[in-house]
């Protein structure tokens, strides 16, 4: 609307004024006419000095200014103002038209209820189409389609709008390379601006600016959808143990459904394994919902998080987020070192006895240099007590220290425990007891550095002086943590904690470290709050403190029924969390974890020796098993960027799950194996953030010297490209004296003078 009004008043589109150089086409006659006008202006000024007796000084000033302005406008026209512009010579230049062929063009939000692709069909399907005809009258038009790649296309009719990715930067680079050496006036980019690649546009824009190649962007689609629900993101681990309880946070946004309640379902291969109700807040405000699900089946599992399509929804495809999780059916080995016979050890072992994915190797001191060994793999394992070498200790994934004092370890063993967390990435859990934490004399030891509590180095081992009975409840952070999920649902877990019996702590309260997170708080009889369960990351691993000494009360108290599984659930969740994300000597990561068939997958592997020292001279090989069963060997090379890091790539060929087994050896001695998975298939990224992305399109246009358009004002793009000054051009002069705005202003000034005279009563 603005541009049409501007052109009606000023004869030309705004681009002519932006690109043109203003000047006067002065002749001798112009000076003669200007002199005559100056005489008239002087006469007018003299005339208004002798206006009627009833005239006021202000009236004389106003009338003089109006008369002078009218005469000045006449003088301006007499000097023949012009705009000098460089215009592309017709049919001597090439214009590239780059059309979005991705799936997002199927979204029906253009012109009411039509797909975005319909705009392309109307404007570019035939020579008679308005925009294509306007361009063809001035330029040699080359039409390209693009999604993940760009290529020439004969007609819009040949486009399927089925591309599952949009890579704008790669498309612009491809077109620039293909048209190199030709007189290109500009590139017209027609898209919704939703770039699904992770590549930055910066390098592409720098190259376009260096070549002074303007990009004219046309944004298709609505800036805001009237009715839509979208699952923005879900946070899931890459791998979990079989039977693990997943507590997943999902973020959902919506428009048009304020206050409405929906259900978020979690599906594993079509089977619902979790669900949670959520009520939508105001439009545009994200709703965070926490849903609990169970990973019951082993192997690579595709978990889908779904909200059923709502009435009137524009894009139902973004109601689903899928993520690949490796559900491992392995037995994680945990060493439990206890310094004295006590009930906590017996009931802890009993709680996880039926968990086939946890192996609790128990070492209990019965006398000096005498130990009870339980669940060991071989007769010689831990025969001499606590491990004396790093290789022996690092064979475990988790370590539990019960009521055992620091003096029971050598200085090297204390450092080994800290290295177990820091370097090996293992999980350390210290239990409350008479010989743990400060009472166990850990202050000033390397173990104290790993723990989430500050233990004063000056504190020596001593007998406990306090005995507190504590009512335990989750903190705000604890409510969102898997370890506190002791019942079937999150709501049931939150309701169960207040009903549990009290436990006792005999360890003195200690300050928290800055990185510590408290998951369970205990309240004593004087209403003082002390941490009961807390943790902190330390190096590659994590260290957990559980200060209660008798959690077995949650199993044996008179108020607990025989069928109650609270104690079992707590310890299973605790120990599974203890060994979550503990790396193996060979750790493989695939990026991305979901690709399109034909897209490359990067394999990265970290390799360490049994002492967890990074290796740069290992032989690392990845065996890729395709969905059909065929295999491919991919050698991984040391990157040189980081110690122990190896990298290689392969290209997915067919849809399905790919298994990548990475083996490493050194001097013909095996180091370890790790398995990772990647899913190949048509992605749904095109339907997320489905609105028209104006900001990046404006950026492309502004930084390259082009312009941004919408479907409403795109008609002027052909003329604007003509005046971009690129390609084979000629110089044109556009006269401005005959613009309608000049006549309107002149008539307006004359009428204003006459009207003012009448208003003040002057003849």
N, C-alpha and C positions, 0 to 999 in steps of 0.2 A: 504493500500500500504506500509506504513512504517513498519507495523508488519511483513508483508511477506518478505520484504527486510531484516529486522532484523533477522528473523528466518533462512533465506537463508545463512546469513553470520555467525551467531553465533550458529546455529544448534537447538536452543531452543527459545521458545517465551519469551518476556520480563518478563512475570510473574514468570518464573523459576528463573531468576536472582533477581527479587524483593523479592521473598519469600525464596530463598535458602541462605545457609551460605557458604561462600567461604573458602576453605582450600586446603593445598597441601598433597597429598598422597605420602609421602617421604619414600624411601627405601634405603638400602645400595648402590645399584647400581646407585641410583640417585646422591649420593655424589661422587661416582667414576667418573660418567659421567660429573658431574659439575667440578670436579678437572681437568679432561682432557680438558674441554672447557675453563677453566681459563688459562691453559698453552697455548692453541691456541690463546686466547685473548692477552696474554703477547707477544707471538711471532708476532702476527699481529701488535701490537703497535711498537715493535722493528723494524719490517720490514719497516713500513712507515716512520721511522726516516731516512732511507737511500734511499728515492725515488730519481729519476733521478735529474740531475743538474737543469733541467728547472722547477722543482717543487717548489711551493711557500709554505710558512708555513701554509697559509689558506687551501691549498689543502690537506696537510698532516692531518690537524685537521678534515676536512670534511670526508676524507676517513676513518680515524681512528674511528670516531663516527659511520659511516655506518656499518663498520665491527663489531664494538663492539655491536651495536644494534642487528645485525643479530645473533651473538653468544649469546647475552642475551636472545633473543627469544627462541633459542634452549635450553638454560639452564632452562627457564621458563617451557618449555614442558617436560624436563627431570624430573622436580620435580612433575609432574603429577597433575596439578591444577584440582580441582573438586568442584562441587556445591552439597551440602547436602540439600535435600528438603524433606518435609513431604508430601506425596501424599496419597490421599484417596484410600482405598482398594476397588477395583471394586466390585460392587453389595453388599457392606456392609453399604452403606450410602444412606440417603434419600435426594433428591433435590426437593424443591417445586417450581413449575413453576406457577407464578401468572399472568394471562392474563386479560387485560383490556376488559370488555364486555360493555362499555358505548357507547352512540350514536356517540361520537366524532370519533370512529373507522370507521365510515361510510364515513368520509371525504376522498375524492379521490385525495390525494397528494403524494402517495407512488409509486415509480417506474414509474413516469410520470403521469398517470391518473387513477391508480388503488386505490381502497379504502385501508385504513390502515389495515382493517380486513383481506385483502387478504394476507398480510405478515404472519399473524398468521395461516391462513389456509395452506399456503405453508410450513411453518416451523413446525407446530404442529398437522396437521390434521390426520396423520397416522404414523405408526412405521417407515415407510421409509422416512418420512420427514427429511431433513438434520439435523436440530438442535435437534429435538426430538430424532433421532437415536443416535446422538453423546452423548447426555445426558443419554439415556437408556443403552448404552454400558458400562457406568461407574457407573451409580447410579440407585436406585429405584426412579422412577419419580412419583411425585404426582402433578396432574394438578388442579389448582383452577381458577375460574373466579371471577371477582369482578367488582362492580360499586359502588352502595351505600352500599352493603354488599358483603361479600366474601363467597364462598362455593365451594365444590368439583364439578368437571365436568368430565364426562367420555371422552369427545372428544370436539375438537373445533367445530365439526359439530353440537353440542348441544347448541352452543352459538348464541344468537340472535343479539348481539351488539345493544341493545335497551335501556340500562340503561341510565336514565336521570341525574345521578349524578356520580361523581368519588370521592371516599374517600380513598385515598392511605393509610393514617395512620391507619384507622380502618381495612383495608384489611390486612396490615402487622401484626397488633396486632392479628387479627383472625387466620391467618396462624400460627403465633408463638405459640398461645395457643393450636391449634389443633395438632401440631407436638411436643408438649412438651413431653420430655422423650425419643424421638427417636434420633438416630445419624444423625443429619442434617448437611450436608456439606455446604449448602447455599440455598439462595432463588434467583430465577431468576424472576425479575419483568419486564414484557413487557407492556409498556404503552406509551402514548404520554406525560405523566407528567402533564396533565391539571387537577389539584385537585380543585373540585368545593366546597369542604367543607370549613368551616371557622375555623376548628380545626388546631392547630399548630402541626407540625411533631416533635417538640422537645422531648416530652415525649416518643413518639414511638421510636425515634432514641436512646434515653438514655437507654431504655429497651433492644434494639437490641445490643447496645455496651456492656451492662453489661453481656449479654449472649454470646458475641463474635460471633454473627451470621451475616455473611457477606451477603449483598444484592447486587446482580449483576443486574444493571438496563439496560434495552434495550429501547432506545428512538425511537419511530416510528413517522414518519411524517417529514414535512419540517420545518426548522427553520424560514422560511419566505415564505409566499404564494405569487405567482407571481401576482395574480389578486384577490382582495377581498375588499369589503366594509363592515365596521362594525360600528354599533351604539354603542359606548362605554358606554355611560351613559346618563340618563335624570334625571333632578331634578324636582320633582313634590311634592306638599303638600299631606299629607295623607287625608285631608278633605277640602272641599271648600263649599261655599254657592251655591245653584242653580243659574244658570245664570252668574256665575263668569267668568271673562275673565282671562284665564291662560296664563302667559308669561313664557314659559319653555325654558331653555337652554339645548341643546343636543350637545354632543361631538361625532364627526364622524371621524374615521380614515380609511385610504384606502391604497392600494398598486396597482399600475398599471393603475391608472386613473387620473394622475396628470393633472390639468387644466380642467377636465370635470365637467359640471354642472349637478346636479340632484335635485330632489324635495323631501323634507322631508314632508310627510303627517302625520297628526294626525287623528286617527279614534276612534270613540266611538261606539262600537258595530257594526262595519262595515260602519258607516257613517262618511265621512270626515268632521271634524269640524275645521280644520286648515291646512295650508300648507305654506312652505317657500322654496325658491330656495337657493342652496348653491353651491359654486364653490370650488372644491378640491384644496388644496395646494400641495406641493411636497409630494412624497411618505413618509409615516411614520409620517408626521406632522398632528396633530389633527386640525380639522375644527370645530369651535364652531358656532352653528347656534341657533338663538333665534326664536321660533315659537309661534304664538299666537293661542289659541284654546278656545272654549266656552264650559263650562260644563252646558248643557241645561237640561239634564234629571236627576231626583233625584235618589238616591240609590247608591249601590256599582257599579261603572262603571269601566270597563277595557279599559283604554286608550292605544292605540297602536301607536307607532311612527315608521314609515316605510319609507324605501328607496327602490324603485323598484329594483329587481335583474338586474345587469348589464351584458353585453355580456362577456362571458368567465369567469364569477365569479366562484371561487372554492367553496365557502361556502355561498350560498344565505340565509341560515337560520339565520345568525347573522345580517341581515338587518332590524330586527324588535326588538324593546324593548317594553314590555308591563308593565303597572303599574296600580295597583288598587287604585282608588280615591273614597272616600265616598263623594258623592254630597248630601249635607244636604238641605232639604227643610224646614228649620226652620226660625223663626223670631227672629233675634238678637236684643236685647233690648239695646238702647243707651240713656243715659241721657245727655241732652243739657241744660246747665245753662247759661243764658244770663242776663247781668246786666242792659240792657237798650233796649228799642225798637230800632231796626235798620234793614235796608234792608237785611243785610247778613243773618240774621236768617230766614226771610221770604223766600228768594230765595234758601237757603240751604234746608229747609224743602220741598219746592216745587220740587227741583231737584230729591229727592228720594221718593216722594209721591207714585209713581207707583211701587216702588220696594217692593214686598211683603215679602222679606226676611229681611227688615230693619224696625225697629220700633223706631222712634225718639221721646222719651218722653221729652217734652220741658217744662222747668221751667224758666219763664221770670219775673224778678223783675219789678214791676210797681210802687211801692212806698216802704217805709220802712215797712218790714214785710208783704208786700202784693205781691202776685205772680200770674201770669197767668200760668195755667197748661194746656198742650195740649197733647192729645194721651195717657192719663194715663189709666191704666187697671181698677182701682176701684175709686170710689168717694173719698176715704180717702188717696189715694197714693199721697205723697209729699204735703199733706195738710199743714204741718208746714214749708214748704220750703225745702231747701237742706237737704238730709238725715243726721240724727244726730247719727245714729248707723252704725256700720260696716255691720251688717246683711242687713240693708236696702240698703246701697250703693253697697254692693257686689252682690246684685241681678242683677245688670246691667253688661253687658259685655264691654261696652265702655262709656267713659265720655268725653264730649266736654265742655270746659270752654270758654265762649265768652268774651265780654268786662265786666269782673267782677273783682273787686279788691280783694286782699288777705284779707283786713279787713272785707269783707263780711262773712268770715268764722271764726269759733272759732279755737283755737289752736288745739283742738282734731280733728276738721273737716279737717284742713290742713294735719295733720298726716294721717287721714283716706284716703285722696286722694293719698298720697304717697304710703300707704299700698295697696290701690286698684291696683296700678301698680306693686309694688314689690311683695307682698304676693299673692294677688288674681290673678295676671297675666292679668289684664284688660288693655285696650288700652286707653291712655289719649291723647286728642288733645286740644291744646290751640290755639285759634284764635287771630290774631292781632286786636288791638283795643286800645282805649284811656285808658282802665283800665286793661290791660293785660301785661304780662312780667314785665320788670323793672318799667314801668309806673304804673303798678298795685300794686307795692310794694311787689312783691313776693321774693325779695332778702332776703336770710337768713331763708326762710321757708322750710319745708320738700318738698313742691311742687317744689321748685327751684332745689332740689337735683335730682328730676326725670327728669326735662326738659333737652333737649340737648344743651341749651345755658347757659353760665356762667353769672349769675346775681349777681352783687356785693352786699353782705349783707348790705353794708353801703348806698345803694341806697334806697331812700324813694319814695313813690308814688308821682307822679307829673304830671302835665299837659304835653301832648306831645309838644315838641319844634320843631320837624321836620315834614315835609310832603313831602314824596318822591314819584314821579311817576316812576314806574318800568316796564321795558320790561322783561317779564318772559320767561325763556328758561330752558329746562332740562339740568342737568349736565350729565357727562358720566355715573355716577351711576344711575341717574334718567332715562336715555334712556332705561335702562334694567329693570325698575321697572314697575309693573302693574299699579300703580297709575297715571302714566303719559300717559297711553294709552287712549287718548281721541277721537280717530277715529277708523275706522274699521280695519286697519292694523297698524303694527309698522311703516311702511314707511309713511302712511297717517298721523299718529300721529306726527311723527317728522316734517312733512311738515306743519302741522296745527299750532304748537306752535308759530312760528314767525309771523303768521298772526293775532294772538289774540291781542285785545286792551290792553293798559297799565292798571295796577292796582296801588293802592296807599298803602303805609305803613306809619304809624305814630309812629311806635315803633323804638327806637334808636337801631342801630346795636350793637350786643353783640358778644363776643368771643364764639367760638365753644368748646364744650367738646371733649376730645380725642376720645370717642366712637361715636360721632355724624357723621351721613352721610347726606350730602346735596343732595336733589333730584331736587330742582328747585332753580335757581339763578335769581335775578333781577338786571338789569342794569339801573342806573339812568341817568339823562341828562348829568352828568359829567363823564359818562362811568365808574362809580364805581360799583363794584359788591357786592351785599349783599344777604345772604341766604333768601329765601322765604319759602321753605318747607324743613324741615330736621327732623331727628328722631334719637333716640338711644334706644337700649335695656336697660331695668332697672328691675333687678330682674327677675321675671317670665314674665313680660309684656313689653310694649314699650310705649314711650312718644314721641309725634309728635308736632312740632311747625309749624304753618302756619301763617306767619307774615302779609300777605295781609289782609286788612280790607274790601275790596269790590270786591271779586271775582264775584259778581253778574254782574259786567261790562261785563263778558264773556257771559252773557245772554241778557243784556238790551242795550248794546252799539249799536249805529246806524249802525255799520258795520256788526252786527250779524243778520242773517236772522231768521225769525220766526221758521223755521224748524230745525235750527241748534241745535244739541244735545251736544255740547262741554261741557257746564256747567253741564248738567245732568250727562254725562259720568264721568267727573272729580270727582264730589261729590259721585257718586255711587261707583266708584273705591276707593276713599279715605275712605269712611265709611266701606266698606267691608274689606279693609285692616286693618282698626282700630280694627275690632273684629276677624280677622283671628288668629287662634291658641290660642284663649283665652280658658283656661281650664275650665271644669265644676267641681263641687265638687267631682264627681267620674270621673276619666279620665282613659280610658282603652287603652292599646297598645298591639298589637299582634305581636310577632316575631317568624319567619319571616312573612311577609305579603303575601307570596306565597310559597306553599309547594307541595310536592309530595303526592298523596294519600298513606296513611299509615304512614306519617311522623308526628311527634309530633309538636304541636303548644303551645307556651308559652303565657299565659295571664298574663299581669302585670297591676295592677290598683293602682292609687294614690287616697287616700281618705282623705278629709278634712271636718271639720265642717262648719257651716254657717259663722263663723269668719275666716275661712281659716287656721285653726290650724290643723296640721297633726294628724290623729287619728290612734292609734295602737290597739284599742279594738273594732273595728267595726265588724259586721258580713257581709261578702262579698261573694256573690254568682254569678256565671256566668252561664247564660243559653245559650247553644250552639244549634242553629237551623241548622240542616244539609240540604243539597240541596233538599232532598226528603221531608222535612217537619218534620221529627222526631227531638226530642229535647234531650239534655243531660245536666244535672246540674253538674257544676264543682265548688266545694268550693275553695275559695282562702284564703290562710293563710298569716299572716303577716310574712315578710321575716326576720325581725330582723336586716337587713342591713341598712335600712333607714326608718325614721319615715313616717308612712302613706303609705308604699309600701306593696302590697299584690301580691301573685303569685300563679298560678296554671297551669296545662297542660291538654291538651286533644289530642287525636290522630284523624287525619282526616281519613275518611274511603272511601269516594267516591269522584270523581271529582265534582267541582262546587264551588259556593260561600257559605261560612259559616258565619252566623250572630252570633255574640257573644254579648249578652246584660248583662252588669255587674250592679248588684244592691247592694247597701250598706245600712245598717240601724244600729242604735245604740239604745239600750234600747227600741226596738220595734218602734222607730221613724225613718221614711225613711230619708236618706241623699241625695240620688240622683241616677241617672241611666246614663250610657253611653253605646253606641253601637259601635262596631268595626267589621271589616270584614276581612276575609282571603280567598284567592282563592287557591283551590287545583286542580292540574292538571299537566300534563307532562310539565316539564320545558325545557327551551332552553339554559340553562347555558353551556351545553356541546359544543355548537357551537361558544361560545364567547372566544376570545383569542385562536383561533384554531390551532396555530402553535405548534410544538413540544417544550415543556418546558425543555430545557436542564439543566438549573441551579439547580432546585430542584432534578432532577435525579442524577446529579453529586454529589450533597450534600449527598443524601442518600447513594450512593456508597462509597464515600470517608470517611464518618463518621463511617461506619460499617465495613470497610476493604474490600469492594468489588470493582468493576470496572464499568465504564459506557461504553456502546456500542451504536452504531447505526446499522441500518440494513446492512451497508456495511462491518462492521468488527465483526459481531456477531458470526461468525463461530468458533472463538476461545473460546467461553464462557465455553464450557464443560471442556476443558483442564484447564482453569483458575480456575474453581471451584475445580478441583481435587487438585490443589496446594494451596488452601486457608488455609489448616492446620486445618480444622474443621471436626469433626466426627471421624470415625475409620480410622486411617492413618498408614502408614508404612514409614520407612526412606529409601530414594533412593539417590544414588550417580550418578551424571552426570559429566562425564569427559569433560574437556574443551580443552585439548591439541590438539585434532583432529578436532577442529572447522575450517571451511573453511577460516575464517578470519585470522587464524594463518598462514596457508600456503600462503595466499595472501600477508600477511605482510612480510613473510620470502622471498618469491620470489621478492617482491617489493624492499626490502632492497638490495638483491644481485644484482638485475638489476640496482638499483640506483647507487651502487658502480661502477659497470662496465661502466655504461653510463657516470658517472662523470669522470672516468679515461680517457675514450675516448674523452670527451669534452675538457679536459685540456691537452691532448696530452701525457699522461703517459702510459707506457707499462703495 
